[in-house]
Amino acid sequence: VGGTNPIHNKKPKKKQTEEDEDDKAFKAKQAADKKAREEMAKKAGGKGPLATGGIKKSGKK
């Protein structure tokens, strides 16, 4: 409820900066993956129904 309690601050500040760097790298990777996925979706735009049909068939067996 009140301010920053040392008991709850389990991570030291040094580790926090390391995590921030990892987080930036992770977010950059996620953004690149999302961009790639969007481009793939555009390319496969005309084939959308075929793709969903394939997914449905694999579920039925």
C-alpha distance matrix in Angstrom:
0.0 3.8 6.7 8.9 9.3 13.0 13.0 11.5 13.9 17.0 19.1 21.0 21.4 25.1 24.6 22.2 25.2 27.5 25.4 25.4 29.2 29.5 27.4 29.7 32.7 31.5 30.8 34.2 35.8 34.2 35.3 38.8 39.0 38.0 40.6 43.2 42.4 42.8 46.1 47.3 46.4 48.5 51.4 51.3 50.8 54.4 54.1 51.0 52.7 54.3 51.1 49.4 52.7 52.5 49.0 50.1 53.2 51.4 49.2 52.4 54.5
3.8 0.0 3.8 6.8 7.6 11.4 12.4 11.6 13.2 16.7 18.6 19.8 20.0 23.8 23.8 21.5 24.3 26.9 25.3 25.1 28.8 29.6 27.7 29.8 33.0 32.1 31.5 34.7 36.6 35.2 36.3 39.7 40.2 39.3 41.7 44.4 43.9 44.3 47.4 48.8 48.1 50.1 52.9 53.1 52.7 56.4 56.2 53.1 55.1 56.7 53.3 51.9 55.2 55.0 51.5 52.8 55.9 54.0 52.0 55.3 57.3
6.7 3.8 0.0 3.8 6.3 9.6 11.6 10.5 11.0 14.8 16.2 16.9 16.7 20.5 20.8 18.4 20.9 23.8 22.5 22.1 25.7 26.9 25.1 27.0 30.2 29.7 29.1 32.1 34.2 33.1 34.1 37.4 38.1 37.4 39.7 42.4 42.2 42.6 45.6 47.1 46.6 48.5 51.3 51.7 51.4 55.1 55.0 52.1 54.3 55.7 52.3 51.2 54.6 54.2 50.8 52.4 55.4 53.4 51.7 55.1 56.9
8.9 6.8 3.8 0.0 3.8 6.4 8.7 7.5 7.4 11.2 12.5 13.2 13.3 17.1 17.3 15.2 18.0 20.6 19.5 19.5 23.1 24.1 22.7 24.8 27.8 27.4 27.2 30.2 32.1 31.3 32.6 35.7 36.4 36.1 38.4 40.9 40.8 41.5 44.4 45.8 45.6 47.5 50.1 50.6 50.6 54.3 54.0 51.3 53.5 54.7 51.2 50.2 53.6 52.9 49.6 51.3 54.2 52.0 50.4 53.9 55.5
9.3 7.6 6.3 3.8 0.0 3.8 5.4 5.6 6.6 9.8 12.2 13.2 14.3 17.9 17.9 16.5 19.6 21.8 20.7 21.4 24.9 25.5 24.4 26.9 29.6 29.0 29.2 32.3 33.9 33.2 34.7 37.8 38.2 38.1 40.6 42.9 42.7 43.6 46.5 47.7 47.5 49.7 52.2 52.4 52.6 56.3 55.8 53.0 55.0 56.1 52.6 51.5 54.7 53.9 50.5 52.2 55.0 52.6 50.9 54.3 55.8
13.0 11.4 9.6 6.4 3.8 0.0 3.8 5.4 5.0 7.5 9.9 10.4 12.1 15.4 15.6 14.9 18.0 20.0 19.3 20.4 23.6 24.3 23.8 26.3 28.7 28.4 29.0 32.0 33.4 33.0 34.8 37.6 38.1 38.3 40.8 42.8 42.9 44.1 46.8 47.9 48.0 50.3 52.5 52.8 53.3 57.0 56.3 53.7 55.8 56.7 53.0 52.1 55.4 54.3 51.0 52.8 55.4 52.8 51.3 54.8 56.1
13.0 12.4 11.6 8.7 5.4 3.8 0.0 3.8 5.6 6.7 10.2 11.7 14.2 17.2 16.6 16.1 19.7 21.1 20.0 21.6 24.7 24.8 24.3 27.2 29.4 28.6 29.5 32.6 33.7 33.1 35.2 37.9 38.0 38.3 41.1 42.9 42.7 44.1 46.9 47.7 47.8 50.2 52.4 52.5 53.0 56.6 55.7 53.0 54.9 55.7 52.1 51.0 54.1 53.0 49.6 51.2 53.8 51.1 49.5 52.8 54.1
11.5 11.6 10.5 7.5 5.6 5.4 3.8 0.0 3.8 5.7 8.7 11.1 13.1 16.2 15.1 14.1 17.7 19.1 17.5 18.9 22.3 22.2 21.3 24.3 26.5 25.5 26.2 29.5 30.5 29.7 31.8 34.6 34.7 34.8 37.6 39.5 39.2 40.5 43.4 44.2 44.2 46.6 48.9 48.9 49.3 52.9 52.1 49.4 51.3 52.2 48.5 47.5 50.6 49.6 46.2 47.9 50.4 47.9 46.3 49.6 51.0
13.9 13.2 11.0 7.4 6.6 5.0 5.6 3.8 0.0 3.8 5.7 7.4 9.3 12.5 11.7 10.7 14.2 15.9 14.7 16.0 19.3 19.6 19.0 21.8 24.1 23.5 24.3 27.3 28.6 28.2 30.1 32.8 33.2 33.5 36.1 38.0 38.0 39.3 42.0 43.0 43.2 45.5 47.7 48.0 48.5 52.2 51.5 48.9 51.1 51.9 48.2 47.4 50.6 49.5 46.2 48.2 50.7 48.1 46.7 50.2 51.5
17.0 16.7 14.8 11.2 9.8 7.5 6.7 5.7 3.8 0.0 3.8 6.5 9.5 11.8 10.3 10.4 14.1 14.8 13.7 15.9 18.7 18.5 18.5 21.6 23.3 22.7 24.0 27.0 27.8 27.6 29.9 32.3 32.5 33.2 35.9 37.4 37.5 39.1 41.7 42.4 42.9 45.4 47.3 47.5 48.3 51.9 50.9 48.5 50.6 51.1 47.3 46.7 49.7 48.4 45.1 47.1 49.4 46.7 45.4 48.9 49.9
19.1 18.6 16.2 12.5 12.2 9.9 10.2 8.7 5.7 3.8 0.0 3.8 6.5 8.3 6.6 6.8 10.4 11.0 10.2 12.5 15.1 15.1 15.4 18.3 20.0 19.7 21.1 23.8 24.8 25.0 27.1 29.4 29.8 30.7 33.2 34.7 35.1 36.7 39.1 40.0 40.7 43.0 44.8 45.2 46.2 49.8 49.0 46.7 49.0 49.4 45.6 45.2 48.4 46.9 43.8 46.0 48.3 45.5 44.5 48.1 49.0
21.0 19.8 16.9 13.2 13.2 10.4 11.7 11.1 7.4 6.5 3.8 0.0 3.8 5.5 5.6 6.5 9.2 10.4 10.9 12.7 14.9 15.7 16.5 18.8 20.5 21.0 22.4 24.6 25.9 26.5 28.4 30.5 31.3 32.4 34.5 36.2 36.8 38.4 40.6 41.7 42.6 44.7 46.5 47.2 48.1 51.8 51.1 49.0 51.4 51.8 48.1 47.9 51.1 49.5 46.5 49.0 51.2 48.4 47.6 51.2 52.1
21.4 20.0 16.7 13.3 14.3 12.1 14.2 13.1 9.3 9.5 6.5 3.8 0.0 3.8 5.4 4.9 6.6 8.9 9.8 10.6 12.8 14.5 15.0 16.7 18.8 19.7 20.7 22.7 24.5 25.2 26.7 28.8 30.1 31.0 32.8 34.7 35.6 36.9 39.0 40.4 41.3 43.2 45.0 46.0 46.8 50.6 50.1 48.1 50.7 51.2 47.5 47.5 50.8 49.4 46.5 49.0 51.4 48.7 48.0 51.7 52.7
25.1 23.8 20.5 17.1 17.9 15.4 17.2 16.2 12.5 11.8 8.3 5.5 3.8 0.0 3.8 5.4 5.5 6.7 8.9 10.1 11.3 12.9 14.4 15.9 17.4 18.7 20.2 21.8 23.3 24.6 26.1 27.8 29.2 30.5 32.2 33.7 34.9 36.5 38.3 39.6 40.8 42.7 44.3 45.3 46.5 50.1 49.6 47.8 50.6 50.8 47.1 47.3 50.5 48.9 46.2 48.9 51.0 48.3 47.9 51.6 52.3
24.6 23.8 20.8 17.3 17.9 15.6 16.6 15.1 11.7 10.3 6.6 5.6 5.4 3.8 0.0 3.8 5.5 5.0 6.2 8.6 10.0 10.6 12.1 14.3 15.5 16.2 18.1 20.0 21.1 22.1 24.1 25.8 26.7 28.1 30.1 31.5 32.4 34.2 36.1 37.2 38.3 40.4 42.0 42.8 44.0 47.6 46.9 45.0 47.7 47.8 44.1 44.2 47.4 45.6 42.9 45.6 47.6 44.8 44.3 48.1 48.7
22.2 21.5 18.4 15.2 16.5 14.9 16.1 14.1 10.7 10.4 6.8 6.5 4.9 5.4 3.8 0.0 3.8 5.4 5.1 6.2 8.8 9.9 10.2 12.3 14.4 14.9 16.1 18.2 19.8 20.4 22.1 24.2 25.3 26.2 28.2 30.0 30.8 32.2 34.3 35.6 36.5 38.5 40.3 41.2 42.1 45.8 45.3 43.3 45.9 46.3 42.7 42.6 46.0 44.5 41.7 44.3 46.6 44.0 43.4 47.1 48.1
25.2 24.3 20.9 18.0 19.6 18.0 19.7 17.7 14.2 14.1 10.4 9.2 6.6 5.5 5.5 3.8 0.0 3.8 5.4 4.9 6.4 8.7 9.6 10.6 12.6 14.1 15.1 16.6 18.5 19.7 20.9 22.7 24.3 25.4 27.0 28.8 30.0 31.4 33.1 34.7 35.8 37.5 39.2 40.4 41.4 45.1 44.8 43.0 45.9 46.2 42.6 42.9 46.3 44.8 42.2 45.0 47.2 44.7 44.4 48.2 49.0
27.5 26.9 23.8 20.6 21.8 20.0 21.1 19.1 15.9 14.8 11.0 10.4 8.9 6.7 5.0 5.4 3.8 0.0 3.8 5.4 5.2 6.4 8.5 10.0 10.9 12.3 14.2 15.5 16.8 18.3 20.0 21.4 22.7 24.3 25.9 27.3 28.6 30.3 31.9 33.1 34.6 36.4 37.9 39.0 40.3 43.9 43.3 41.6 44.5 44.5 40.9 41.3 44.5 42.8 40.3 43.2 45.2 42.5 42.4 46.1 46.7
25.4 25.3 22.5 19.5 20.7 19.3 20.0 17.5 14.7 13.7 10.2 10.9 9.8 8.9 6.2 5.1 5.4 3.8 0.0 3.8 5.4 5.0 5.9 8.5 9.8 10.1 11.9 14.0 15.0 15.9 17.9 19.7 20.6 21.9 23.9 25.4 26.3 28.0 30.0 31.0 32.2 34.2 35.8 36.7 37.8 41.5 40.8 38.9 41.7 41.8 38.1 38.4 41.6 40.0 37.3 40.1 42.3 39.6 39.3 43.0 43.8
25.4 25.1 22.1 19.5 21.4 20.4 21.6 18.9 16.0 15.9 12.5 12.7 10.6 10.1 8.6 6.2 4.9 5.4 3.8 0.0 3.8 5.4 4.9 6.1 8.7 9.6 10.3 12.2 14.1 14.9 16.2 18.2 19.7 20.6 22.3 24.2 25.3 26.5 28.5 30.0 31.0 32.7 34.5 35.6 36.6 40.3 39.9 38.1 41.0 41.4 37.8 38.1 41.5 40.1 37.6 40.4 42.7 40.3 40.0 43.8 44.8
29.2 28.8 25.7 23.1 24.9 23.6 24.7 22.3 19.3 18.7 15.1 14.9 12.8 11.3 10.0 8.8 6.4 5.2 5.4 3.8 0.0 3.8 5.3 5.1 6.3 8.6 9.9 10.6 12.5 14.2 15.4 16.7 18.4 19.9 21.2 22.8 24.3 25.8 27.3 28.8 30.2 31.8 33.3 34.7 35.9 39.5 39.2 37.6 40.7 40.8 37.3 37.9 41.3 39.6 37.3 40.4 42.5 40.0 40.1 43.9 44.6
29.5 29.6 26.9 24.1 25.5 24.3 24.8 22.2 19.6 18.5 15.1 15.7 14.5 12.9 10.6 9.9 8.7 6.4 5.0 5.4 3.8 0.0 3.8 5.4 5.1 6.1 8.6 9.8 10.5 12.2 14.2 15.3 16.4 18.2 19.9 21.0 22.3 24.2 25.8 26.8 28.3 30.3 31.6 32.6 34.0 37.6 37.0 35.4 38.3 38.3 34.6 35.2 38.4 36.7 34.3 37.3 39.3 36.7 36.8 40.6 41.2
27.4 27.7 25.1 22.7 24.4 23.8 24.3 21.3 19.0 18.5 15.4 16.5 15.0 14.4 12.1 10.2 9.6 8.5 5.9 4.9 5.3 3.8 0.0 3.8 5.4 5.0 6.0 8.5 9.7 10.3 12.1 14.1 15.1 16.1 18.1 19.8 20.7 22.2 24.2 25.4 26.5 28.4 30.1 31.1 32.1 35.8 35.3 33.5 36.3 36.6 33.0 33.3 36.7 35.3 32.8 35.6 37.9 35.5 35.4 39.2 40.1
29.7 29.8 27.0 24.8 26.9 26.3 27.2 24.3 21.8 21.6 18.3 18.8 16.7 15.9 14.3 12.3 10.6 10.0 8.5 6.1 5.1 5.4 3.8 0.0 3.8 5.4 5.1 6.1 8.6 9.8 10.4 12.3 14.1 15.2 16.4 18.3 19.8 20.9 22.6 24.3 25.5 27.0 28.7 30.1 31.1 34.8 34.6 33.0 36.2 36.5 33.0 33.6 37.1 35.7 33.5 36.5 38.8 36.6 36.7 40.5 41.5
32.7 33.0 30.2 27.8 29.6 28.7 29.4 26.5 24.1 23.3 20.0 20.5 18.8 17.4 15.5 14.4 12.6 10.9 9.8 8.7 6.3 5.1 5.4 3.8 0.0 3.8 5.5 5.1 6.2 8.6 9.9 10.6 12.3 14.2 15.4 16.5 18.3 20.0 21.2 22.6 24.3 25.9 27.2 28.5 29.9 33.5 33.1 31.8 34.9 34.9 31.4 32.3 35.6 33.9 31.9 35.1 37.1 34.7 35.2 39.0 39.6
31.5 32.1 29.7 27.4 29.0 28.4 28.6 25.5 23.5 22.7 19.7 21.0 19.7 18.7 16.2 14.9 14.1 12.3 10.1 9.6 8.6 6.1 5.0 5.4 3.8 0.0 3.8 5.4 5.1 6.1 8.6 9.9 10.5 12.2 14.2 15.3 16.3 18.3 20.0 20.9 22.3 24.4 25.7 26.7 28.0 31.6 30.9 29.4 32.3 32.4 28.7 29.4 32.7 31.1 28.8 31.9 34.0 31.6 31.8 35.6 36.4
30.8 31.5 29.1 27.2 29.2 29.0 29.5 26.2 24.3 24.0 21.1 22.4 20.7 20.2 18.1 16.1 15.1 14.2 11.9 10.3 9.9 8.6 6.0 5.1 5.5 3.8 0.0 3.8 5.4 4.9 6.1 8.6 9.7 10.3 12.2 14.1 15.0 16.3 18.3 19.8 20.7 22.5 24.3 25.4 26.3 30.0 29.8 28.0 31.1 31.5 28.0 28.6 32.1 30.9 28.6 31.6 34.0 31.9 32.0 35.8 36.9
34.2 34.7 32.1 30.2 32.3 32.0 32.6 29.5 27.3 27.0 23.8 24.6 22.7 21.8 20.0 18.2 16.6 15.5 14.0 12.2 10.6 9.8 8.5 6.1 5.1 5.4 3.8 0.0 3.8 5.5 5.1 6.2 8.6 9.9 10.6 12.4 14.2 15.4 16.7 18.4 19.9 21.3 22.8 24.3 25.5 29.1 29.0 27.7 31.0 31.3 27.9 28.9 32.4 31.0 29.2 32.4 34.6 32.6 33.1 36.9 37.8
35.8 36.6 34.2 32.1 33.9 33.4 33.7 30.5 28.6 27.8 24.8 25.9 24.5 23.3 21.1 19.8 18.5 16.8 15.0 14.1 12.5 10.5 9.7 8.6 6.2 5.1 5.4 3.8 0.0 3.8 5.4 5.1 6.1 8.5 9.8 10.5 12.2 14.2 15.4 16.4 18.2 20.0 21.1 22.4 23.9 27.4 26.9 25.7 28.9 28.8 25.3 26.5 29.8 28.1 26.3 29.7 31.6 29.4 30.1 33.9 34.5
34.2 35.2 33.1 31.3 33.2 33.0 33.1 29.7 28.2 27.6 25.0 26.5 25.2 24.6 22.1 20.4 19.7 18.3 15.9 14.9 14.2 12.2 10.3 9.8 8.6 6.1 4.9 5.5 3.8 0.0 3.8 5.5 5.1 6.1 8.6 9.8 10.4 12.2 14.2 15.2 16.3 18.4 19.9 20.8 21.9 25.6 25.1 23.4 26.5 26.8 23.2 24.0 27.4 26.1 24.0 27.1 29.4 27.4 27.8 31.5 32.5
35.3 36.3 34.1 32.6 34.7 34.8 35.2 31.8 30.1 29.9 27.1 28.4 26.7 26.1 24.1 22.1 20.9 20.0 17.9 16.2 15.4 14.2 12.1 10.4 9.9 8.6 6.1 5.1 5.4 3.8 0.0 3.8 5.5 5.1 6.1 8.6 9.8 10.5 12.4 14.2 15.2 16.6 18.5 19.9 20.7 24.4 24.4 23.0 26.3 26.8 23.6 24.5 28.0 27.0 25.2 28.4 30.7 29.1 29.6 33.3 34.5
38.8 39.7 37.4 35.7 37.8 37.6 37.9 34.6 32.8 32.3 29.4 30.5 28.8 27.8 25.8 24.2 22.7 21.4 19.7 18.2 16.7 15.3 14.1 12.3 10.6 9.9 8.6 6.2 5.1 5.5 3.8 0.0 3.8 5.4 5.1 6.2 8.6 9.9 10.6 12.3 14.2 15.5 16.7 18.3 19.7 23.2 23.2 22.2 25.7 25.8 22.6 24.0 27.4 26.1 24.7 28.1 30.1 28.4 29.4 33.0 33.8
39.0 40.2 38.1 36.4 38.2 38.1 38.0 34.7 33.2 32.5 29.8 31.3 30.1 29.2 26.7 25.3 24.3 22.7 20.6 19.7 18.4 16.4 15.1 14.1 12.3 10.5 9.7 8.6 6.1 5.1 5.5 3.8 0.0 3.8 5.4 5.1 6.1 8.6 9.9 10.5 12.2 14.3 15.3 16.3 17.9 21.4 20.8 19.7 22.9 22.8 19.4 20.8 24.1 22.6 21.1 24.5 26.5 24.7 25.6 29.2 30.1
38.0 39.3 37.4 36.1 38.1 38.3 38.3 34.8 33.5 33.2 30.7 32.4 31.0 30.5 28.1 26.2 25.4 24.3 21.9 20.6 19.9 18.2 16.1 15.2 14.2 12.2 10.3 9.9 8.5 6.1 5.1 5.4 3.8 0.0 3.8 5.4 5.0 6.1 8.6 9.8 10.4 12.4 14.3 15.2 16.0 19.7 19.5 18.0 21.3 21.8 18.6 19.5 23.0 22.2 20.5 23.6 26.0 24.6 25.3 28.8 30.1
40.6 41.7 39.7 38.4 40.6 40.8 41.1 37.6 36.1 35.9 33.2 34.5 32.8 32.2 30.1 28.2 27.0 25.9 23.9 22.3 21.2 19.9 18.1 16.4 15.4 14.2 12.2 10.6 9.8 8.6 6.1 5.1 5.4 3.8 0.0 3.8 5.4 5.1 6.3 8.7 9.8 10.7 12.5 14.3 15.1 18.7 19.1 18.1 21.7 22.2 19.3 20.7 24.2 23.4 22.3 25.5 27.7 26.6 27.6 31.0 32.2
43.2 44.4 42.4 40.9 42.9 42.8 42.9 39.5 38.0 37.4 34.7 36.2 34.7 33.7 31.5 30.0 28.8 27.3 25.4 24.2 22.8 21.0 19.8 18.3 16.5 15.3 14.1 12.4 10.5 9.8 8.6 6.2 5.1 5.4 3.8 0.0 3.8 5.5 5.1 6.2 8.6 9.9 10.6 12.3 14.0 17.3 17.2 16.6 20.2 20.1 17.2 19.1 22.3 21.1 20.3 23.7 25.5 24.3 25.7 29.1 29.9
42.4 43.9 42.2 40.8 42.7 42.9 42.7 39.2 38.0 37.5 35.1 36.8 35.6 34.9 32.4 30.8 30.0 28.6 26.3 25.3 24.3 22.3 20.7 19.8 18.3 16.3 15.0 14.2 12.2 10.4 9.8 8.6 6.1 5.0 5.4 3.8 0.0 3.8 5.4 5.0 6.1 8.7 9.9 10.4 11.9 15.3 14.9 13.7 17.1 17.3 14.1 15.7 19.0 18.0 17.0 20.3 22.3 21.2 22.4 25.7 26.9
42.8 44.3 42.6 41.5 43.6 44.1 44.1 40.5 39.3 39.1 36.7 38.4 36.9 36.5 34.2 32.2 31.4 30.3 28.0 26.5 25.8 24.2 22.2 20.9 20.0 18.3 16.3 15.4 14.2 12.2 10.5 9.9 8.6 6.1 5.1 5.5 3.8 0.0 3.8 5.4 5.0 6.3 8.7 9.8 10.2 13.9 14.3 13.1 16.8 17.5 14.9 16.3 19.7 19.4 18.6 21.5 23.9 23.3 24.3 27.5 28.9
46.1 47.4 45.6 44.4 46.5 46.8 46.9 43.4 42.0 41.7 39.1 40.6 39.0 38.3 36.1 34.3 33.1 31.9 30.0 28.5 27.3 25.8 24.2 22.6 21.2 20.0 18.3 16.7 15.4 14.2 12.4 10.6 9.9 8.6 6.3 5.1 5.4 3.8 0.0 3.8 5.4 5.1 6.3 8.6 9.7 13.0 13.7 13.5 17.3 17.6 15.3 17.4 20.5 20.0 19.8 22.9 24.8 24.3 25.9 28.8 29.9
47.3 48.8 47.1 45.8 47.7 47.9 47.7 44.2 43.0 42.4 40.0 41.7 40.4 39.6 37.2 35.6 34.7 33.1 31.0 30.0 28.8 26.8 25.4 24.3 22.6 20.9 19.8 18.4 16.4 15.2 14.2 12.3 10.5 9.8 8.7 6.2 5.0 5.4 3.8 0.0 3.8 5.4 5.1 6.1 8.3 11.3 11.0 11.0 14.7 14.4 12.0 14.4 17.3 16.4 16.5 19.7 21.3 20.8 22.6 25.5 26.4
46.4 48.1 46.6 45.6 47.5 48.0 47.8 44.2 43.2 42.9 40.7 42.6 41.3 40.8 38.3 36.5 35.8 34.6 32.2 31.0 30.2 28.3 26.5 25.5 24.3 22.3 20.7 19.9 18.2 16.3 15.2 14.2 12.2 10.4 9.8 8.6 6.1 5.0 5.4 3.8 0.0 3.8 5.5 5.1 5.8 9.3 9.4 8.4 12.1 12.7 10.5 12.2 15.4 15.3 15.1 18.0 20.0 20.0 21.3 24.1 25.5
48.5 50.1 48.5 47.5 49.7 50.3 50.2 46.6 45.5 45.4 43.0 44.7 43.2 42.7 40.4 38.5 37.5 36.4 34.2 32.7 31.8 30.3 28.4 27.0 25.9 24.4 22.5 21.3 20.0 18.4 16.6 15.5 14.3 12.4 10.7 9.9 8.7 6.3 5.1 5.4 3.8 0.0 3.8 5.5 5.0 8.3 9.8 9.7 13.5 14.3 12.9 14.9 17.7 18.0 18.3 20.9 22.9 23.2 24.7 27.2 28.6
51.4 52.9 51.3 50.1 52.2 52.5 52.4 48.9 47.7 47.3 44.8 46.5 45.0 44.3 42.0 40.3 39.2 37.9 35.8 34.5 33.3 31.6 30.1 28.7 27.2 25.7 24.3 22.8 21.1 19.9 18.5 16.7 15.3 14.3 12.5 10.6 9.9 8.7 6.3 5.1 5.5 3.8 0.0 3.8 5.5 7.6 8.5 9.7 13.3 13.2 12.1 14.9 17.2 17.0 17.9 20.7 22.1 22.4 24.4 26.8 27.7
51.3 53.1 51.7 50.6 52.4 52.8 52.5 48.9 48.0 47.5 45.2 47.2 46.0 45.3 42.8 41.2 40.4 39.0 36.7 35.6 34.7 32.6 31.1 30.1 28.5 26.7 25.4 24.3 22.4 20.8 19.9 18.3 16.3 15.2 14.3 12.3 10.4 9.8 8.6 6.1 5.1 5.5 3.8 0.0 3.8 5.5 5.1 6.2 9.7 9.5 8.4 11.2 13.4 13.4 14.4 17.1 18.4 18.9 20.9 23.1 24.2
50.8 52.7 51.4 50.6 52.6 53.3 53.0 49.3 48.5 48.3 46.2 48.1 46.8 46.5 44.0 42.1 41.4 40.3 37.8 36.6 35.9 34.0 32.1 31.1 29.9 28.0 26.3 25.5 23.9 21.9 20.7 19.7 17.9 16.0 15.1 14.0 11.9 10.2 9.7 8.3 5.8 5.0 5.5 3.8 0.0 3.8 5.5 5.4 8.9 10.2 9.7 11.5 13.9 14.9 15.7 17.7 19.6 20.5 22.1 24.1 25.7
54.4 56.4 55.1 54.3 56.3 57.0 56.6 52.9 52.2 51.9 49.8 51.8 50.6 50.1 47.6 45.8 45.1 43.9 41.5 40.3 39.5 37.6 35.8 34.8 33.5 31.6 30.0 29.1 27.4 25.6 24.4 23.2 21.4 19.7 18.7 17.3 15.3 13.9 13.0 11.3 9.3 8.3 7.6 5.5 3.8 0.0 3.8 5.6 8.0 8.9 9.9 11.9 13.3 14.6 16.2 17.8 19.2 20.7 22.5 24.0 25.5
54.1 56.2 55.0 54.0 55.8 56.3 55.7 52.1 51.5 50.9 49.0 51.1 50.1 49.6 46.9 45.3 44.8 43.3 40.8 39.9 39.2 37.0 35.3 34.6 33.1 30.9 29.8 29.0 26.9 25.1 24.4 23.2 20.8 19.5 19.1 17.2 14.9 14.3 13.7 11.0 9.4 9.8 8.5 5.1 5.5 3.8 0.0 3.8 5.7 5.4 6.4 9.0 10.1 10.9 12.9 14.6 15.7 17.1 19.1 20.6 21.8
51.0 53.1 52.1 51.3 53.0 53.7 53.0 49.4 48.9 48.5 46.7 49.0 48.1 47.8 45.0 43.3 43.0 41.6 38.9 38.1 37.6 35.4 33.5 33.0 31.8 29.4 28.0 27.7 25.7 23.4 23.0 22.2 19.7 18.0 18.1 16.6 13.7 13.1 13.5 11.0 8.4 9.7 9.7 6.2 5.4 5.6 3.8 0.0 3.8 5.5 5.2 6.4 8.6 10.1 11.0 12.6 14.4 15.8 17.2 18.9 20.7
52.7 55.1 54.3 53.5 55.0 55.8 54.9 51.3 51.1 50.6 49.0 51.4 50.7 50.6 47.7 45.9 45.9 44.5 41.7 41.0 40.7 38.3 36.3 36.2 34.9 32.3 31.1 31.0 28.9 26.5 26.3 25.7 22.9 21.3 21.7 20.2 17.1 16.8 17.3 14.7 12.1 13.5 13.3 9.7 8.9 8.0 5.7 3.8 0.0 3.8 5.4 5.2 6.0 8.6 10.0 10.4 12.1 14.3 15.5 16.6 18.5
54.3 56.7 55.7 54.7 56.1 56.7 55.7 52.2 51.9 51.1 49.4 51.8 51.2 50.8 47.8 46.3 46.2 44.5 41.8 41.4 40.8 38.3 36.6 36.5 34.9 32.4 31.5 31.3 28.8 26.8 26.8 25.8 22.8 21.8 22.2 20.1 17.3 17.5 17.6 14.4 12.7 14.3 13.2 9.5 10.2 8.9 5.4 5.5 3.8 0.0 3.8 5.5 5.0 6.2 8.8 9.9 10.5 12.4 14.5 15.5 16.7
51.1 53.3 52.3 51.2 52.6 53.0 52.1 48.5 48.2 47.3 45.6 48.1 47.5 47.1 44.1 42.7 42.6 40.9 38.1 37.8 37.3 34.6 33.0 33.0 31.4 28.7 28.0 27.9 25.3 23.2 23.6 22.6 19.4 18.6 19.3 17.2 14.1 14.9 15.3 12.0 10.5 12.9 12.1 8.4 9.7 9.9 6.4 5.2 5.4 3.8 0.0 3.8 5.4 5.2 6.5 8.8 10.1 10.9 12.9 14.8 16.0
49.4 51.9 51.2 50.2 51.5 52.1 51.0 47.5 47.4 46.7 45.2 47.9 47.5 47.3 44.2 42.6 42.9 41.3 38.4 38.1 37.9 35.2 33.3 33.6 32.3 29.4 28.6 28.9 26.5 24.0 24.5 24.0 20.8 19.5 20.7 19.1 15.7 16.3 17.4 14.4 12.2 14.9 14.9 11.2 11.5 11.9 9.0 6.4 5.2 5.5 3.8 0.0 3.8 5.3 5.1 6.2 8.6 10.0 10.9 12.7 14.8
52.7 55.2 54.6 53.6 54.7 55.4 54.1 50.6 50.6 49.7 48.4 51.1 50.8 50.5 47.4 46.0 46.3 44.5 41.6 41.5 41.3 38.4 36.7 37.1 35.6 32.7 32.1 32.4 29.8 27.4 28.0 27.4 24.1 23.0 24.2 22.3 19.0 19.7 20.5 17.3 15.4 17.7 17.2 13.4 13.9 13.3 10.1 8.6 6.0 5.0 5.4 3.8 0.0 3.8 5.4 5.1 6.2 8.7 10.0 10.8 12.6
52.5 55.0 54.2 52.9 53.9 54.3 53.0 49.6 49.5 48.4 46.9 49.5 49.4 48.9 45.6 44.5 44.8 42.8 40.0 40.1 39.6 36.7 35.3 35.7 33.9 31.1 30.9 31.0 28.1 26.1 27.0 26.1 22.6 22.2 23.4 21.1 18.0 19.4 20.0 16.4 15.3 18.0 17.0 13.4 14.9 14.6 10.9 10.1 8.6 6.2 5.2 5.3 3.8 0.0 3.8 5.5 5.2 6.3 8.8 10.1 11.0
49.0 51.5 50.8 49.6 50.5 51.0 49.6 46.2 46.2 45.1 43.8 46.5 46.5 46.2 42.9 41.7 42.2 40.3 37.3 37.6 37.3 34.3 32.8 33.5 31.9 28.8 28.6 29.2 26.3 24.0 25.2 24.7 21.1 20.5 22.3 20.3 17.0 18.6 19.8 16.5 15.1 18.3 17.9 14.4 15.7 16.2 12.9 11.0 10.0 8.8 6.5 5.1 5.4 3.8 0.0 3.8 5.5 5.3 6.5 9.1 10.6
50.1 52.8 52.4 51.3 52.2 52.8 51.2 47.9 48.2 47.1 46.0 49.0 49.0 48.9 45.6 44.3 45.0 43.2 40.1 40.4 40.4 37.3 35.6 36.5 35.1 31.9 31.6 32.4 29.7 27.1 28.4 28.1 24.5 23.6 25.5 23.7 20.3 21.5 22.9 19.7 18.0 20.9 20.7 17.1 17.7 17.8 14.6 12.6 10.4 9.9 8.8 6.2 5.1 5.5 3.8 0.0 3.8 5.5 5.2 6.5 9.1
53.2 55.9 55.4 54.2 55.0 55.4 53.8 50.4 50.7 49.4 48.3 51.2 51.4 51.0 47.6 46.6 47.2 45.2 42.3 42.7 42.5 39.3 37.9 38.8 37.1 34.0 34.0 34.6 31.6 29.4 30.7 30.1 26.5 26.0 27.7 25.5 22.3 23.9 24.8 21.3 20.0 22.9 22.1 18.4 19.6 19.2 15.7 14.4 12.1 10.5 10.1 8.6 6.2 5.2 5.5 3.8 0.0 3.8 5.3 5.2 6.4
51.4 54.0 53.4 52.0 52.6 52.8 51.1 47.9 48.1 46.7 45.5 48.4 48.7 48.3 44.8 44.0 44.7 42.5 39.6 40.3 40.0 36.7 35.5 36.6 34.7 31.6 31.9 32.6 29.4 27.4 29.1 28.4 24.7 24.6 26.6 24.3 21.2 23.3 24.3 20.8 20.0 23.2 22.4 18.9 20.5 20.7 17.1 15.8 14.3 12.4 10.9 10.0 8.7 6.3 5.3 5.5 3.8 0.0 3.8 5.6 5.6
49.2 52.0 51.7 50.4 50.9 51.3 49.5 46.3 46.7 45.4 44.5 47.6 48.0 47.9 44.3 43.4 44.4 42.4 39.3 40.0 40.1 36.8 35.4 36.7 35.2 31.8 32.0 33.1 30.1 27.8 29.6 29.4 25.6 25.3 27.6 25.7 22.4 24.3 25.9 22.6 21.3 24.7 24.4 20.9 22.1 22.5 19.1 17.2 15.5 14.5 12.9 10.9 10.0 8.8 6.5 5.2 5.3 3.8 0.0 3.8 5.8
52.4 55.3 55.1 53.9 54.3 54.8 52.8 49.6 50.2 48.9 48.1 51.2 51.7 51.6 48.1 47.1 48.2 46.1 43.0 43.8 43.9 40.6 39.2 40.5 39.0 35.6 35.8 36.9 33.9 31.5 33.3 33.0 29.2 28.8 31.0 29.1 25.7 27.5 28.8 25.5 24.1 27.2 26.8 23.1 24.1 24.0 20.6 18.9 16.6 15.5 14.8 12.7 10.8 10.1 9.1 6.5 5.2 5.6 3.8 0.0 3.8
54.5 57.3 56.9 55.5 55.8 56.1 54.1 51.0 51.5 49.9 49.0 52.1 52.7 52.3 48.7 48.1 49.0 46.7 43.8 44.8 44.6 41.2 40.1 41.5 39.6 36.4 36.9 37.8 34.5 32.5 34.5 33.8 30.1 30.1 32.2 29.9 26.9 28.9 29.9 26.4 25.5 28.6 27.7 24.2 25.7 25.5 21.8 20.7 18.5 16.7 16.0 14.8 12.6 11.0 10.6 9.1 6.4 5.6 5.8 3.8 0.0
